[in-house]
Amino acid sequence: MVEIQPLISDLTMVGKLEDFWLKSNGRVHSLQLSTEEGVYWLKVAPQRQNTLGQHLKVGCWLKVKGMRKNKLHQGKVDYKGMPLT
């Protein structure tokens, strides 16, 4: 039996912030989040990029809502999210 993954699905993660990547203009581009399932890099939604950088501290706990996009032809999964807490 073959399990077919949806191309785009909702995502909610809670985890510890391990690292984050800032653009040259100081906006947050992505977060590295450690969860029970593993460690993930998540792109931050544009509407949260400006304000998020002032509140982030490595080691804090975050809840992220967003989407998971399966790129079957590349064999990878993209994660995009908006940190809530």
C-alpha positions as a Markdown table, in Angstrom:
| # | Residue | x | y | z |
|---|---|---|---|---|
| 1 | Met | 0.0 | 0.0 | 0.0 |
| 2 | Val | 1.3 | 3.4 | -0.9 |
| 3 | Glu | 0.7 | 6.4 | 1.3 |
| 4 | Ile | 0.2 | 9.6 | -0.6 |
| 5 | Gln | 1.2 | 12.8 | 1.1 |
| 6 | Pro | -0.7 | 16.0 | 0.4 |
| 7 | Leu | 1.4 | 18.6 | -1.4 |
| 8 | Ile | 0.5 | 21.4 | 1.1 |
| 9 | Ser | -0.8 | 20.8 | 4.6 |
| 10 | Asp | -1.2 | 22.8 | 7.9 |
| 11 | Leu | 1.6 | 22.7 | 10.4 |
| 12 | Thr | 1.7 | 23.4 | 14.1 |
| 13 | Met | 5.0 | 22.9 | 16.0 |
| 14 | Val | 6.2 | 23.6 | 19.5 |
| 15 | Gly | 9.9 | 23.5 | 20.2 |
| 16 | Lys | 13.0 | 25.2 | 21.5 |
| 17 | Leu | 14.7 | 27.9 | 19.4 |
| 18 | Glu | 18.2 | 26.6 | 18.5 |
| 19 | Asp | 19.2 | 29.3 | 16.0 |
| 20 | Phe | 17.8 | 31.9 | 13.6 |
| 21 | Trp | 19.1 | 33.6 | 10.5 |
| 22 | Leu | 18.9 | 37.3 | 9.9 |
| 23 | Lys | 18.9 | 39.0 | 6.5 |
| 24 | Ser | 21.3 | 41.9 | 5.9 |
| 25 | Asn | 18.5 | 44.4 | 6.8 |
| 26 | Gly | 18.0 | 42.8 | 10.2 |
| 27 | Arg | 14.8 | 41.0 | 9.4 |
| 28 | Val | 14.4 | 37.4 | 10.5 |
| 29 | His | 14.5 | 35.0 | 7.5 |
| 30 | Ser | 14.3 | 31.6 | 9.2 |
| 31 | Leu | 14.3 | 29.8 | 12.5 |
| 32 | Gln | 15.9 | 26.5 | 13.6 |
| 33 | Leu | 13.4 | 24.8 | 15.9 |
| 34 | Ser | 14.1 | 21.6 | 17.9 |
| 35 | Thr | 11.0 | 19.5 | 18.6 |
| 36 | Glu | 10.4 | 16.0 | 19.8 |
| 37 | Glu | 10.3 | 14.8 | 16.2 |
| 38 | Gly | 13.6 | 16.4 | 15.1 |
| 39 | Val | 15.2 | 19.7 | 14.2 |
| 40 | Tyr | 13.7 | 21.9 | 11.5 |
| 41 | Trp | 14.5 | 25.1 | 9.6 |
| 42 | Leu | 11.4 | 27.1 | 9.1 |
| 43 | Lys | 11.0 | 30.2 | 6.9 |
| 44 | Val | 9.3 | 33.1 | 8.7 |
| 45 | Ala | 6.2 | 34.6 | 7.1 |
| 46 | Pro | 6.9 | 38.1 | 5.8 |
| 47 | Gln | 4.4 | 39.8 | 8.0 |
| 48 | Arg | 6.4 | 38.7 | 11.1 |
| 49 | Gln | 9.9 | 39.3 | 9.9 |
| 50 | Asn | 10.2 | 42.9 | 11.0 |
| 51 | Thr | 9.0 | 42.6 | 14.6 |
| 52 | Leu | 10.3 | 39.1 | 15.5 |
| 53 | Gly | 14.0 | 39.8 | 15.7 |
| 54 | Gln | 13.7 | 42.0 | 18.8 |
| 55 | His | 11.9 | 39.2 | 20.8 |
| 56 | Leu | 13.9 | 36.1 | 19.9 |
| 57 | Lys | 16.4 | 34.6 | 22.3 |
| 58 | Val | 18.1 | 31.2 | 21.6 |
| 59 | Gly | 16.8 | 28.7 | 24.0 |
| 60 | Cys | 13.2 | 30.1 | 24.3 |
| 61 | Trp | 10.2 | 28.0 | 23.5 |
| 62 | Leu | 8.0 | 28.8 | 20.5 |
| 63 | Lys | 4.7 | 27.7 | 19.0 |
| 64 | Val | 4.7 | 28.0 | 15.3 |
| 65 | Lys | 1.7 | 27.7 | 12.9 |
| 66 | Gly | 2.2 | 27.5 | 9.2 |
| 67 | Met | 2.3 | 25.1 | 6.3 |
| 68 | Arg | 4.3 | 22.1 | 5.1 |
| 69 | Lys | 4.9 | 21.9 | 1.4 |
| 70 | Asn | 6.1 | 18.5 | -0.1 |
| 71 | Lys | 8.3 | 18.9 | -3.1 |
| 72 | Leu | 8.0 | 15.4 | -4.5 |
| 73 | His | 10.1 | 16.0 | -7.6 |
| 74 | Gln | 13.0 | 17.3 | -5.3 |
| 75 | Gly | 12.5 | 14.8 | -2.5 |
| 76 | Lys | 12.3 | 17.4 | 0.2 |
| 77 | Val | 9.8 | 19.3 | 2.4 |
| 78 | Asp | 9.6 | 23.1 | 2.9 |
| 79 | Tyr | 8.3 | 24.5 | 6.2 |
| 80 | Lys | 6.9 | 28.0 | 6.4 |
| 81 | Gly | 5.5 | 29.4 | 9.6 |
| 82 | Met | 4.5 | 32.3 | 11.8 |
| 83 | Pro | 5.7 | 32.1 | 15.4 |
| 84 | Leu | 2.8 | 32.8 | 17.8 |
| 85 | Thr | 4.6 | 32.8 | 21.2 |
